[in-house]
């Protein structure tokens, strides 16, 4: 945690709303994207972003971590799960089922190469759309772990602490999430195209 953030947190704990609002500006995109990837719904993500920051402000005195980001994301994830539980009580709102699969270990090879050339912009748009669709098709518990580790780059233990799950559960869910993403992107041809672009750059 840098010195500026540390000072903002200390002032926010003391009840300084201006300091807290600066933390909101810093982390509101990460909070919204986290909620969006879990809920797969922009309106729900907006509502949860607001809920998460209100809850954080109301509980600032309980902050005891080293960094604001994992704390606010944990609040965000909990808010998402609360909303998911509420939605599950309404049969008209379907959620993805969880299935068992045979799997082998995989790296996060489905992630997109961010260094595309100008003539690859249209391919990038197609790939981003495919990634969003595939991620949206994951069960929320898989999507959450994938997002924390492969998108936000938390380690396994941090992710386990944030969602209060055993380390083995985190590793299992991440593995299954990566396999599903790989299968989904392969079915759309995006994984092959992304890897082919990388191979071509390595040869150039």
Secondary structure as UniProt FT lines:
FT   HELIX           3..13
FT   TURN            14..15
FT   HELIX           17..39
FT   HELIX           42..58
FT   HELIX           60..62
FT   HELIX           68..88
FT   TURN            91..92
FT   TURN            109..110
FT   HELIX           118..120
FT   HELIX           121..136
FT   HELIX           140..146
FT   HELIX           147..151
FT   HELIX           156..163
FT   HELIX           167..188
FT   HELIX           190..203
//
